[in-house]
């Protein structure tokens, strides 16, 4: 082999060796026998934590927008108006209650100091001077009980007085005309405007004969005045303690016994129209009314009035029903 061929052979061997070294080994090293794992390079020391920068000086507070102050002014005005309204309401109720307390004191004093009955001035003669006359004989007018004489002189719409033990009910009872049936809804016995109104009888009822049923209205005041405490009778234990009430006409004393307490809606064609029942056409109609009242009652009292008995319905607002009414029904026992 000449020198030229030997040099070509050496060049070919060198190329083969270089290519062999360039190919990766299965262990991830370079060609040839696997090399020992290289020692890990020492970790660099952790960098020193940077010192927190001093907080920048707080920026001056921004001025609140005009809307904020406007809302504050509006809410303050609303709160003030509500406070004034509530205050005036309570003052009005206090003054109205004081008027009725004064009337109650007058009645109590008259009961203790005056005779049992007082006769009003007569309007005509007690006997007919001409015995042959066919004209009807005039009779003495009815007598007004002494304790109600002074109240009647204040207002001739007075028809009686009602007292319900265990409640604040101790009020005069009024009755207006059919043409002005709700006159006392927001007027007191003096005819003055009043949120409390007065206790008054349904315009078509006859208190004195009386009707088979007399409906008596009164506001359900949150403070308990008027008929505000009647809700206590939804409890049978309360009824057991205070089941007898008095409803005097201006001419006679009468005691009633509560026999049913119920609620109903006053919306047209929804609830029980108890107030429209005044005089029964017969025993069946009366019994049907009593049965309906007892069916709706919160509890059974064991008392069932019969045809010929006289009833009263004490009616006030009830707030668990839409346009609700709470009704306490009693039967005359003396």
C-alpha positions as CSV (number, residue, x, y, z in Angstrom):
1,X,0.0,0.0,0.0
2,X,1.5,3.3,-0.9
3,X,1.5,6.4,1.2
4,X,-1.4,8.0,-0.7
5,X,-3.7,5.0,0.0
6,X,-2.6,5.0,3.7
7,X,-3.5,8.6,4.1
8,X,-6.9,8.0,2.6
9,X,-7.5,5.1,4.9
10,X,-6.5,7.2,8.0
11,X,-8.8,10.0,6.9
12,X,-11.7,7.5,6.6
13,X,-11.0,6.0,10.1
14,X,-10.8,9.5,11.6
15,X,-14.3,10.4,10.1
16,X,-15.8,7.1,11.4
17,X,-14.4,7.8,14.9
18,X,-15.8,11.4,14.9
19,X,-19.2,10.2,13.8
20,X,-19.2,7.5,16.5
21,X,-18.4,10.1,19.2
22,X,-21.2,12.4,17.9
23,X,-24.1,9.9,18.4
24,X,-25.8,10.0,21.9
25,X,-25.5,6.9,24.1
26,X,-28.6,5.1,25.6
27,X,-27.7,6.6,29.0
28,X,-27.8,10.1,27.7
29,X,-24.0,10.5,27.5
30,X,-21.9,10.7,24.4
31,X,-20.7,7.7,22.3
32,X,-18.5,5.1,23.8
33,X,-18.6,3.7,27.3
34,X,-21.0,5.5,29.7
35,X,-19.3,8.1,31.7
36,X,-19.7,8.5,35.4
37,X,-22.4,11.0,36.5
38,X,-21.0,14.4,36.7
39,X,-20.9,15.8,40.2
40,X,-23.8,18.3,40.8
41,X,-22.7,21.8,40.6
42,X,-23.0,23.5,44.0
43,X,-26.3,25.4,44.5
44,X,-26.0,29.1,44.3
45,X,-26.6,30.7,47.7
46,X,-30.1,32.2,48.1
47,X,-30.4,35.8,47.3
48,X,-30.8,38.1,50.3
49,X,-34.5,39.1,50.7
50,X,-35.0,42.6,49.6
51,X,-36.0,44.9,52.3
52,X,-39.6,46.1,51.9
53,X,-39.8,49.6,50.6
54,X,-41.2,52.1,53.0
55,X,-44.9,52.7,52.3
56,X,-45.6,55.8,50.4
57,X,-47.3,58.6,52.3
58,X,-51.0,58.2,52.2
59,X,-52.7,60.2,49.6
60,X,-55.0,62.9,51.0
61,X,-58.6,61.6,51.3
62,X,-60.8,62.5,48.4
63,X,-63.8,64.7,49.0
64,X,-67.0,62.7,49.1
65,X,-69.2,63.3,46.1
66,X,-72.3,65.6,46.4
67,X,-74.5,62.6,45.8
68,X,-73.4,61.1,49.2
69,X,-74.5,64.2,51.0
70,X,-77.7,64.4,49.1
71,X,-78.7,60.8,50.1
72,X,-77.7,61.5,53.8
73,X,-80.0,64.6,53.7
74,X,-82.9,62.6,52.2
75,X,-82.6,59.7,54.7
76,X,-82.4,62.1,57.5
77,X,-85.5,63.9,56.4
78,X,-87.4,60.6,56.0
79,X,-86.3,59.5,59.5
80,X,-87.4,62.9,60.9
81,X,-90.8,62.7,59.2
82,X,-91.4,59.2,60.5
83,X,-90.4,60.2,64.0
84,X,-92.7,63.2,63.9
85,X,-95.6,61.1,62.5
86,X,-95.1,58.3,65.2
87,X,-94.8,60.9,67.9
88,X,-98.0,62.8,66.8
89,X,-99.8,59.5,66.4
90,X,-99.0,58.4,70.0
91,X,-99.9,61.9,71.4
92,X,-103.2,61.7,69.5
93,X,-104.0,58.2,70.8
94,X,-103.0,59.3,74.4
95,X,-105.3,62.3,74.2
96,X,-108.2,60.3,72.8
97,X,-107.8,57.6,75.4
98,X,-107.8,60.2,78.1
99,X,-111.1,61.6,76.9
100,X,-112.7,58.1,77.1
101,X,-111.1,57.5,80.5
102,X,-112.8,60.7,81.7
103,X,-116.2,59.5,80.4
104,X,-115.6,56.2,82.2
105,X,-114.9,58.0,85.4
106,X,-118.1,60.0,85.0
107,X,-120.1,56.8,84.6
108,X,-118.5,55.1,87.5
109,X,-119.1,58.2,89.7
110,X,-122.7,58.3,88.7
111,X,-123.2,54.6,89.5
112,X,-121.9,55.3,93.0
113,X,-123.8,58.5,93.8
114,X,-127.0,58.6,91.8
115,X,-130.3,56.6,92.0
116,X,-130.6,53.7,89.6
117,X,-132.8,55.5,87.0
118,X,-133.6,59.0,85.8
119,X,-136.6,60.0,83.8
120,X,-136.1,62.2,80.8
121,X,-138.5,65.2,80.4
122,X,-141.9,63.9,79.2
123,X,-143.1,64.6,75.7
124,X,-146.9,64.5,76.2
125,X,-149.2,63.1,78.8
126,X,-149.2,59.7,80.3
127,X,-153.0,59.2,79.9
128,X,-155.5,60.2,77.4
129,X,-157.9,62.8,78.9
130,X,-160.8,61.8,76.6
131,X,-161.7,58.2,77.2
132,X,-164.0,58.1,74.2
133,X,-161.2,59.1,71.8
134,X,-159.9,56.5,69.4
135,X,-156.5,58.0,69.2
136,X,-153.7,55.8,70.6
137,X,-152.8,56.6,74.1
138,X,-149.5,58.3,74.7
139,X,-147.2,56.6,77.2
140,X,-144.3,57.8,79.3
141,X,-140.9,57.9,77.5
142,X,-138.4,55.2,78.5
143,X,-136.1,56.1,81.3
144,X,-132.3,56.5,80.9
145,X,-130.1,54.8,83.5
146,X,-128.6,57.4,85.8
147,X,-124.9,56.6,84.9
148,X,-125.6,57.3,81.2
149,X,-127.6,60.5,81.6
150,X,-124.7,62.9,81.4
151,X,-123.1,61.0,78.5
152,X,-126.4,61.1,76.6
153,X,-126.6,64.8,77.0
154,X,-123.2,65.1,75.4
155,X,-124.3,63.1,72.4
156,X,-127.8,61.8,71.6
157,X,-126.3,59.1,69.4
158,X,-125.4,57.2,72.5
159,X,-127.2,53.8,72.6
160,X,-125.3,52.0,75.3
161,X,-122.1,51.2,77.1
162,X,-119.8,48.1,76.7
163,X,-117.3,46.7,79.1
164,X,-115.1,43.7,78.5
165,X,-113.1,42.5,81.6
166,X,-109.4,41.7,80.9
167,X,-109.2,44.3,78.1
168,X,-109.3,48.1,77.8
169,X,-112.9,48.0,76.5
170,X,-114.9,50.3,78.7
171,X,-116.6,52.7,76.2
172,X,-119.8,54.4,75.2
173,X,-121.5,52.8,72.2
174,X,-122.9,55.1,69.5
175,X,-125.1,54.6,66.4
176,X,-125.5,56.9,63.5
177,X,-128.1,57.0,60.7
178,X,-128.3,54.8,57.7
179,X,-127.5,57.8,55.5
180,X,-124.3,58.4,57.5
181,X,-123.5,54.9,58.6
182,X,-119.7,55.2,59.2
183,X,-119.8,58.6,60.8
184,X,-118.0,57.3,63.9
185,X,-115.4,55.3,62.0
186,X,-112.9,58.2,62.5
187,X,-114.8,60.5,64.9
188,X,-115.0,60.3,68.6
189,X,-118.1,60.8,70.8
190,X,-117.7,64.6,70.5
191,X,-117.7,64.5,66.7
192,X,-114.0,65.4,66.6
193,X,-111.7,63.7,64.0
194,X,-109.9,60.8,65.7
195,X,-107.9,57.8,64.4
196,X,-109.4,55.8,67.3
197,X,-112.9,56.7,66.2
198,X,-115.6,55.3,68.5
199,X,-117.4,52.1,69.3
200,X,-120.5,52.1,67.2
201,X,-123.4,49.8,66.1
202,X,-124.2,48.8,62.6
203,X,-126.7,51.3,61.3
204,X,-129.6,48.9,60.6
205,X,-129.5,47.0,63.9
206,X,-132.0,47.6,66.6
207,X,-130.3,47.9,70.0
208,X,-133.4,48.4,72.1
209,X,-135.9,45.8,70.9
210,X,-133.3,44.2,70.1
211,X,-132.4,42.5,66.9
212,X,-131.6,38.8,67.0
213,X,-128.0,39.9,66.4
214,X,-126.4,43.4,66.9
215,X,-123.0,44.0,65.3
216,X,-120.7,46.4,67.1
217,X,-117.6,47.8,65.4
218,X,-114.4,49.1,66.9
219,X,-110.8,49.7,65.6
220,X,-108.0,47.3,66.5
221,X,-105.5,49.8,67.9
222,X,-101.9,48.6,68.3
223,X,-101.9,50.2,71.7
224,X,-104.8,48.1,72.9
225,X,-107.4,50.8,72.9
226,X,-110.9,50.3,71.4
227,X,-111.1,46.6,70.3
228,X,-107.4,46.2,70.2
229,X,-107.3,43.6,73.0
230,X,-110.1,41.3,71.6
231,X,-107.4,39.1,70.0
232,X,-106.8,37.8,73.6
233,X,-110.0,35.8,73.2
234,X,-108.4,33.6,70.5
235,X,-107.0,31.7,73.6
236,X,-109.4,29.5,75.3
237,X,-107.7,29.9,78.7
238,X,-108.3,33.7,78.4
239,X,-111.9,33.0,77.5
240,X,-112.3,30.8,80.6
241,X,-111.2,33.7,82.8
242,X,-113.1,36.5,81.1
243,X,-116.1,35.0,79.3
244,X,-118.7,37.4,80.6
245,X,-119.1,40.9,79.3
246,X,-121.6,43.7,79.8
247,X,-123.4,45.6,77.1
248,X,-125.9,48.0,78.6
249,X,-128.4,50.0,76.5
250,X,-129.0,53.4,77.9
251,X,-132.2,52.0,79.4
252,X,-131.2,48.5,80.7
253,X,-128.3,46.5,82.2
254,X,-127.4,43.3,80.3
255,X,-124.8,40.6,80.7
256,X,-123.6,38.5,77.8
257,X,-121.5,35.3,77.6
258,X,-119.0,34.8,74.9
259,X,-119.6,31.5,73.0
260,X,-117.5,31.8,69.9
261,X,-114.5,33.7,68.5
262,X,-113.6,33.5,64.8
263,X,-111.8,35.3,62.0
264,X,-112.9,35.8,58.4
265,X,-112.4,37.9,55.4
266,X,-114.5,41.0,54.7
267,X,-113.8,40.8,51.0
268,X,-116.9,40.4,48.9
269,X,-117.9,36.8,48.3
270,X,-114.9,35.5,50.3
271,X,-115.7,35.4,54.0
272,X,-118.7,34.9,56.3
273,X,-121.1,37.9,56.2
274,X,-121.9,37.7,59.9
275,X,-122.8,41.5,60.0
276,X,-125.6,41.0,57.5
277,X,-127.5,38.7,59.9
278,X,-129.8,40.8,62.1
279,X,-133.2,39.0,62.5
280,X,-133.8,35.4,61.7
281,X,-136.9,34.5,59.7
282,X,-137.3,31.3,61.7
283,X,-135.5,28.9,64.0
284,X,-133.8,27.2,61.1
285,X,-132.2,30.4,59.9
286,X,-131.1,31.3,63.5
287,X,-129.7,27.8,64.1
288,X,-127.8,27.9,60.8
289,X,-126.1,31.2,61.8
290,X,-125.1,29.8,65.2
291,X,-123.8,26.6,63.6
292,X,-121.6,28.6,61.2
293,X,-120.2,30.8,63.9
294,X,-119.3,27.7,66.0
295,X,-117.8,26.0,63.0
296,X,-115.4,28.9,62.4
297,X,-114.6,29.4,66.1
298,X,-111.1,28.9,67.4
299,X,-112.4,26.5,70.1
300,X,-115.6,24.9,71.4
301,X,-117.1,26.6,74.4
302,X,-119.9,24.1,74.8
303,X,-122.5,26.9,74.5
304,X,-125.1,26.8,71.8
305,X,-127.7,29.6,71.7
306,X,-131.2,28.8,70.6
307,X,-133.9,30.6,68.7
308,X,-135.1,33.6,70.7
309,X,-131.7,34.3,72.3
310,X,-130.2,37.7,71.6
311,X,-126.6,37.9,70.2
312,X,-124.0,40.5,69.8
313,X,-120.9,40.4,67.5
314,X,-117.9,42.5,68.4
315,X,-116.1,43.1,65.2
316,X,-112.6,44.5,64.6
317,X,-109.7,44.2,62.1
318,X,-107.6,41.0,61.8
319,X,-104.2,41.1,60.1
320,X,-103.4,37.5,59.2
321,X,-106.1,37.6,56.4
322,X,-106.6,39.9,53.5
323,X,-109.0,42.5,54.8
324,X,-109.6,40.2,57.8
325,X,-112.0,40.6,60.7
326,X,-111.9,39.1,64.2
327,X,-115.3,38.6,65.7
328,X,-116.2,37.8,69.3
329,X,-119.8,36.5,69.5
330,X,-121.8,36.6,72.8
331,X,-125.3,35.6,73.9
332,X,-127.4,37.6,76.4
333,X,-127.8,35.8,79.7
334,X,-129.4,38.5,81.8
